[in-house]
Amino acid sequence: YFPVPLNQQEIDDFYYGLSNKSLWPLFHYFIEFSVFDEKQWWSYQEVNQKFADSVLKNIEQGDTVWIHDYQLLLCPKMIKDVRPDVTIGFFLHIPFPSFEIFRLFPWREELLEGMLGADLIGFHTYDYERHFLSSVRRILRREVSFNRVSTGTREVVVNTFPMGIDYNKFRDAAQTHMNMGAAGKSDLKKQLELHKKGAEKGKLILSIDRLDYTKGVVNRIKAFELFLTKYPEYIEKVRLVMLTVPSRSNVSDYKRLKKETDEIVGRVNGKFATVNWTPIWYYYRAMAFDDLIDLYMTSDIAMITPVRDGMNLVAKEFIATRVEGDGVLILSEMAGASKELYESVLVNPFDLNQMADALLTAIKMPVEEQQKRNLSMQKRLSRYSVELWAKEFMKALKTKHHTVDESSVVKMNESVKDTFVEKFKKAEKKVIFLDYDGTLVGYHQQPQLATPDESLLGLLHQLSEHKDTEVAIVSGRDQEFLEKWFGHLNISLVAEHGYFIKHKSQKWHKKEIHNKNWKKELIPLLETFTDRTPGTFIEEKKNSLVWHYRKTDPELAAERVVELKTVLQSLISDDLQLMDGDKVIEVVSGRYNKGTAVSELIGDKSYDFILCMGDDVTDEFMFNDLPELALNVKVGKKTTQAGYYIENTEAVKALLNSLVS
């Protein structure tokens, strides 16, 4: 292994600071404990960079990197930026919070971008996966399709991998302890057995946690206190055995929690204790593995009730050690493990009455019922062990790697660019077709503000004046916009997806349409959807209606888009077509599209160099209809018929500059 040395200041700011005073409480929904300190944030970035640098020094071609947990959320991107060829997996072992919680973090964009440097991101439960994808949609406004995120140049897969335990290790240890004679029993086991003998049908209730406010320790003690109050007949017949493992004892919030826990244990013991019985045995220490097995095996009930927990392996370990099948697990529905261990007695860790009553249910549960529930859980845990968890993750990462490797769409790198330039130089008759929005300029929430700058206009002028070269802008924009900005150039223009065409040095002409009243019928429908979807607006062109949803909440938009498309598809006639563009739904009159437009522009001319670049679904018509020799380039890595893809609008302009230079 390769250690990454940190000085004390880095440990304080990175680990005890941002990781555990900011990310840990926020991701567990304890906003009141979260501290957002810019100095600690800088340290977090610097330490993540240290880990990334260490990886970069030691990886070789074909290596795979697996990064773990909330302390290294920025690391995937730091590695991917330098080594895009390396396959990176990332797994988060704690919950990922809902969008409403996550958005409170001041550097939220950086965390999401950091995680998206990975090729595969794993979570314990689908809820965490869903929350992450929601934040990616709503904060970064990235395209999310099922469990895949498009970064523009790559596709990141997000999936659920519930972590298991070393089932056989716990099972075998329990079997060994069960067969052990009296001489081999530990002092702890003898003490536990003595309690059970001292009380008729005495029950031991086990509580094991690291000292942390997310574990629900205080509420659990209060629920036990309430149980003894509601059901006094169980006084001297039950005992809560609490093992609390010290954690972050130098952090003030944990010191306060330790003090509160000590006080409430003392209060309950003082309130209910008798000469021969203490209701709570409280251990504040770590415990050896064999003693842990004794605790699991001798206890009748495990009460695991975190208020928020990524997984909780203690619950799984308890079930694995129940060799004879008896025992009851009371489990918080807020623990990730509850999604797998649904035969346990599930409780809301904030509902003290429910937890107290769950104890009664567990005590009274017939052994046959206990065995039936535990057998189902044991079968599941034995199948999906920690080994299988790791194998499944690595298998999915390997599959993702091969999917990327085998992609038929070639990335525009320097070598490919040089090939394009060489072909351009040798060609005798050349034509270049360019989409506008998303290709020559970036998208803007207000489309009218996405205008060309002087450098772009100068570049297009140079291209158009290049020997034996024709240029055409093929856009969904209206005629007026294209004429205003590009009418002075010696190029062809296509507006509204082919309804208006202006050949180089000629006037605009439009296509014939038969149904001229269709807009009146559809505008009221679009207005209804606009009223119901804040941030959307309607753009009326001569030959189309466009419903823009770039400014609205992405999750609401996703819902409305499906709904609107379903309604429109049932209403529009054969002489209308529905186009699903980038953050727009467009209804266009006639059977004209960008493909028919470029076919018309080519006509009977014979070109030996054709370059076509576009970024959204409507540009696929061009890629499909152009001759086989065409070099079709998709802007952004998306599903496409194009043979190549290029990263962004800046890369598009760099390629065009290479052609004219």
N, C-alpha and C positions, 0 to 999 in steps of 0.2 A: 504494500500500500504506500501511498505518497501523502505524508502529513501536510496540512496547511497550517503553519504557525500563526497564531493570533496573539497580539499583546493584550494586556489587561484592559486597556481603554476600549479596544475593539470588542472584547468579550462583553464588557459592560454595555456598550452602545448597541452592538449588533445582536447579541444573544439575550442578555437580560433586559435590554432596552427595546428596540423596535420589534424583535421577534416575539418577546414574551410580555411586553407591556402594551403592545399595539395590535399585532396580528393575532396572537393567541386569543385575547379577550374578544376582539371584534369578530373573528371567525366563529367563536362560540356564543355570539349574541350578547356578550357582556359589555355593552357599549360604555357603561359607566366606569369601567376599569381601563378603558383604552386611552392611551396617551399618544398624541401625535407630535413628535419632536423632530424638527428638521435636521438637527445634528445627528440624531440616531438614524434618520433616513439616509443621510450621506454615508454613514458608517456601514449600513446594511448594503448599499450599492458597492462600496469598496470591498467588503468581505466577499460578496457574491462574485465580484471580479477576480478576487484572489483564487477562489475555488475554480472559476472558469479558466484562469490562466494555468493553474496546475493541471487541469484536464488537457488543455490545448498543448502543453509541453509533452505530454505522455501518450497521446492517442496516435494511432497509425491508420493508414488507409483501411477502410472496411470495419473499423471498430464500432462498437455500439456503446452509448453512454446512457446510464439509468440514474436519474437524479431524484432525490426523495425530499419531500416535505417543505413546510412553509418557510423554513429558514433560507431556502435557496430558490425562491420563486423567480428571480431574475436570471439565474444561471443558464437556463436553456437557450435564451436568445443570445446571451453573450458568447456562447459556444457556436451557435448556428451562424451568427453574423460572420465569424472568422472561418468556420469550417462547415459550409452548407452541405458538404458531401457526407458528413457524419450523421448517423441515425441516432436520434435522441428520444428517450422515454422519460416521462415525469409522472410521479405518483404523489398525490396529496393524502396524508394519513389523518388529517383532521377534517371537520366539516368545511364545505364551502358555503358561505352564508347566502341568504337571499339578496337579490339586487338592492333592495331598500337598505339593507345593512351594509353591504359591500361598498356602495356608492359613497359612504361617509369617509372612506379612507382617502386622504388628500392626494396620494400618488397612485390612484386606482388604475389609471391607464397603463402606467409603467409595469405594474404587477401583471396585468392581463397580457400585455405584449411580451413580457418575460416568459410567461408560461407557454405562450403560443410559439415560442422558439422550438418547442418539442414537436416531434412528429406524432407522438401518441401521448395523451394525457389520461391518467387513470384516477378514479375516485372509488370510495368504498360503496356508495349507494347511488341509485339513479337520481335521488333528490339533489345530491351535491352536484352531479353532472348537469342536471337541469338548471340549477342556480348559476353555475358557471357559464353555460351557454346563453342564459338570459342576460348576464352581465356583458358578455362579449357582444351580443346583439345591441344592447341598449347603450352601452358606454362607448365601445369602439365602432359600433354600427357596421360590423362585419357580417358578411353573408353566412348564414348558418343553415345547412340542409341536413335534417335529421341529426346525426351526431358528428357532422363534419363542418369544419370552419375553413372558409377560404380567406387566406391572408393577402390574396392578390398575386402572390408568386408561388404559394404552396398550399397544400390542403392538410389540415391537422385533424386527426381522428380523436374523438373524446369518447371514453367508454367506462363502464362500471366493472370493477374487479374486487368483490368483497374479500377481504383478507382472511385467511384461515389460520389455524394453529398447527403446531406439530402434534397432531392428534395421537399418533402411536406413542410418542414420548410420554404424554400424560396418561394415556390408557395403560401402558405397560408399567409405569411407576405405580399407579393405583392398584394394579393387579398384584404387584410385588408387595406393597404395603398390606394388602388384604390377607395375603398368605403368611405374613410375618407373625412369629410367635410372640409371647409376652416379653421375652428377653430383648427382642429387637425393637420394642415400641419406644418412641421418644417420650420425654417428659411432657411435652405439649399434648401428645395423643392421650397419655394416661390422664392428664388433667381434664381434657375434654370428655373422655369416657366417664370419668368420675361424676361430672355434672349430670350426665344423662342417667346414670344409675341412681343419683341422689333424688331425682324427681320422677314421679310416675308419668310415663309418656313425655318425658322432658324433651324439649326441642331446642336445637342450636340454630340460630339465625346468623349467617355469615355475611359480613360486609368487608370487601377488600377494595381499596382505592389508593391512588397516589393523592397526597394532600393537594387539592385543587378546587377552586370554587365552581368548576364545571361539573364536578362529580356528585353534587347534591347531598353531601354528607350531612349537613345541618338539617335539611328537610327530612332525611331518612331517620335521624335520631328523634326528631319531633314526631314523625309518623309512628315510631316505636313507642314513644311516650303516650301518644293518643291511643294506640292499641291497648296498652296496659290500663289506661283510664276507662276506655269503653268496655273492655273485657277483663275485669279484675280477676276473674277465675283462673287466668293464666299466670298470675303473679307466682313466682317461684317455680314455674313450669317451663318457662322459656328464657333464653339468654341471647343477647345480641353480642356476637364476637366481632369486634371492629379492628381490622388491621389497616392502619393508615401509614403509608410509606412517605417519609419526608421528601419534600420537593421544593426547590427554589426558596429555601428557608431564609435567604437574605433579601427577598423581595417583600416590601412593606405589606402588600395586599395578602400575601401568604402568611405573614406573621399575624395579621389580624384574624385570618381564618383559623389559624392554629389556636389562638387565644379563645375565639368564639366556640370552637369545637371542644376544647378542654372544659370550658365553663358549662356548656350544655350537657356534656357527659356527667360532670360533677353534679349538676342540678337533678338530672334524671335518677342517678344512683342515690343521691341524698333523699329524693322524694319517695322512691319505691323499695329501697334495699331493706332486707331483714337480717336477722342475726346470721342466718345460714345461706343467704343468697344476695348476690349483686347482679342487677339486671344487665349491665353492660361491662364486658371485658374489653378494655381499650388498649391496643398495642400501637405505639407510635414508633415504628422502626421497620426496616426491611426484614424479610424473612427468608431463610434458606429454602431451596426447592423442596427438600423432603418434608419440612414443616408445612410448607404450602400445600403439599399433597395431603398431609394429615388433616389440615383445615378443611379442604374440599371434601374429603371422604367422610369425616366425622360429622360435619354439619348436615342438618336436615333440609335447610332452606338457604338459598343464596339470595340476598336482597341487593341487586345491582341497579341503582336508580340515578344515573347521572342526569343532570338537567340538559346537557348537550354533550354528545360524544361521537367522534368520528366512526368508531367501530365498537370497541370494548371487547377485548379478548378474554378478560376474566370470566365473563359469562360463558364463553365457549369452553374454557378450561374446566370450569365446574361441571358442565355436562359431560365432558370427556372422561372425568374421573368416576362417574357414577356406574361402577362396574356391575352392580346388582340392579341397576335401572331405577332405583328409587331416588327421592329427592325432588325438590321443587325450586324452580328458578323464577324469581320475581324480577322482571326486567323493565327498565324505562323504555317507553316508546320513542324517546328522544335519542336512544343509542342506535348507531348504525346496525348493530347486531340484531336489533328487533325485526329487521326485514327478513332475516334468515331464521331466527329462533321464535317464530310466531306461535309455537305451541306453549311457550312459557306464559306466565301470568303477567300480561302487559299492563303497565300503569302510567299515569301522568305524574311525573315527579313533583309537580306543584300542587297536586291534590292530596293533602294529608289524609283525608277521610278514606279516599280510594286505596291509598297505600296501607292504611291500618286494616281495612277490610280484606285487602289482598293477603295480608299475613294470616288472617283467620281462615281464608280460603285455602291457603297453602298448608296450614296445620291440619285442617280437616280433610284434605284431599286423600281419597283412598289410594293405597299403594298401587293397585292395578291401573288407575288413571295416571299416576305418576310415571309408571313404567311405559305406558302407551305413549305418552308425550315425549319422554326422554329418548325412547328408541327411535322415534322419527327424527329427532334432532341429532342424535348420535350418527345415524346413517348419513345424514346430510354433511355433518362435520368431517366424518371419516373420508368421504368422497372428495370434498373440496378443502384439502389441507393447505398449509402455507406453501408446501412444495408445488402443489398444483397451481396455486395463485401466482407464484413466480413464473412457472412455465407458461401459463395462459397469457400473462402479460407479455413475456418475451416472444411468444408465438405471434401475438397480435402485432407486436412491434416489427417482427421479421416480415410478416405479411404486408404491413404498411411500407416497409423498405422496398420489397420486391415490386409492389404496385407502382411506387415512384420510379424505380429503375426501368420497369417495362413500359412506361408511358410512351405512347407513339408521338406525343407532342414534344418537339425539340425546343429547349430553352435557347433564347437569343443570347449567346455569349460572344466574346471577341472573335472567336474562330468562325462562328456562323455569320457574324456581321461582315467579316472580311470576304466570305464567300458571296454574300449578297452584293457587296461593293464591286467585286470582280465581275459578277454577272452583269451588273448595271453598266460597267465600263465597256464590256464587250458587245452589249446589245446595240442594235441599230435603230430599233423603234420601241420606245418604252412608255408605259402608262402606270400611274400610281393612284390608287383609290384609297381615300382616307375618310374614316368616320370623324365626327367632330367631338361631341361630348364623351369624355372618358378615354379619348384617343389623343386628340391634339390639345385639349384642355381638361383639367380635372373637373369633377362634378361640383356643383354648388347648390346649396339648399334653395337658393333663388336663381333659377336658370338664367334669367336675364342678366345676371351679374357675371356669368361665366363667359367673358369676352376675350378675344385674342389680344395678346400684347404685341408690341412693335417687333420683338425678336421673332415671334411666330410668323407674323405677316411678312417680314423680310425673308425668312426661310422659305416660305411658300412662293414668294416672288422669284427667288433664286432657282428653285426647282422648276418653276413654270418656264423660265427663260433658258433652262439647260437644253442643250442641243438634242433634238429628236425625243423630247420628253413631254408627255402630257400629264396633267394633274387634275384630279376630280375630288371634290369634297362631297361625300354621300351621307346625308344627315336626315334625322327626323325633325330638325328645326324647320321653322316656316320660311317661306320665300323672302319675306321682308328682312329677317335677321341675316340670312346668308348674303343677300344683295348688299345690305348696309356695310358689312364687314369685309366681304370678299369680292364684291361686284367689280372692283377696279382691277382685279388680278386677271391675268390671261389663263384662267382655268375654267373647268366645267363645274357646275353646281347642281346638286340634287337635293330638293327640299321635300319634306313630309313623306319620306320613305319612297320617293319615286313618283309622286303625284305631279310635282313640278320638276322640270328638267331644263337646265340652261347649258347648251353646248358651248364650248369655248368660242368667244367672239360672236355669239349669237344672242337672240332674245329668249326670254323664258317662254316655255309652252307647257300647257297642262293637259292631263289625261281627261278623257271623257268619262263622266259618271252618269248613271241612270237614275238612281234614287237620291233625290236632293233634299228630302224631308226627314231623313233618318235622325239627324241631330236633335230636332225638336222632340223626338220620341225618347231619346236616351238622356238628354240633359237633366230632366227631373230625377231620373234614377241616380245619376252621378251626384246630383246635389244632395240627395238623401244620404248617400254614403259619406259625402263631405261633411255634412252636418253631424253625423255620428262618429266621425273620425278626426279629432282635432289635429291640425297641422297639415291636412291635405288640401289640395286646391285643384280646380279644373282649368285646363288650358284649351281654348277652342282655336283650332286652325281651320284653314279653308276646307281641308279634306279629311280632317280627323278630330277626335276628341281625346284629350289626354288627362288622365287622373294621376296627379303627382302625389306620392306619399313619402318622399325623402325626409320631410321635417317631422313626421309623426313618430310616436313610440313604435319601435320595431316589432314588438310582440303584438300590439294591437293591429299594426299594419298587416302582419302575416295572417292574422285571423280574417281581417276585412278583405284582403286580396283574394283569398280562397272563395269567400262568400260572393264578392263582386264578379269574379270570373265565372263562377257557376251560374249566376243570374244572367250575365251578358251572353254566355254561350247558348242559353236557352232562348234568348230574345233576338239575337242578330241574324239577319238573313244571309243568303249565299253571296250577296254582292258586298258584304262587309267582312272585314277580318279583324281578329283580336290579336294584338301584339303585346307580349309580356316583356317590357324592356327593363332597364336598370332603374328601379324605384319608380316605375311608371307602368300604368295599364293604358294602352292606346287602342282605340277603335278607329280603323281606317276604311274609307270607302274604296271599293274597287279591288281588283286582284293585283295591285301594284305593290312592289316591295323593293328593297335595295338590290336584290338579285336581278329583277327585271330591268332596273335602272342601269346597272353596270353592263348588262347584256346589250341594252340599247346604245350606250355610249361606245362600246366596242364595235358594234355593227359588223360590217364586213372588213374592218381594218385588221391587219395582221401584225401583232406585236410579238417580239421575241423576249420581252421582259415585262412581267405584270406583278406589281406589288400591291397587296391589299391589306389594310390594317383596321381592326375594329375591336370593340370591347364587350358588346352585349349580344343578346339573343338575336336581335334584328340584323346584326352583321353576318350571322350564319347564312342568310340568304345569298350574300355576295360570295362567301367562301364556297357555297354549294354550286353556284351557277357559273363561276369563272372557269376558263379553260384549265386543263390539267397542269400546264406549265406555270400557273400562277403561284407566287410565293405568298401564302395566306398567313397572317400573323395575328394572333389573339393578344389583346392587351390584358395582362393578368392571367394567372393560371386557373383556367376554368374549363368546364366541359366544352369541347369545341370540335368542329370538323377541320379547323386550321392545322397545318403541319408544324407551326411554330408558335411559341408564345414569348412575349416580351414583358418586362416587369411593370412598367408604368408609363405615364405620358412623357416624363423626362427622357426615358430610354427611347421612346418613339422619336422624339426630336433629335436625340443624339444620332440615331440611325439615319434619319433624313439628312442631317448635317454631314455625315460621312459620305453620303451619296453625292452631294453637291461639291464637296471639297476634293 
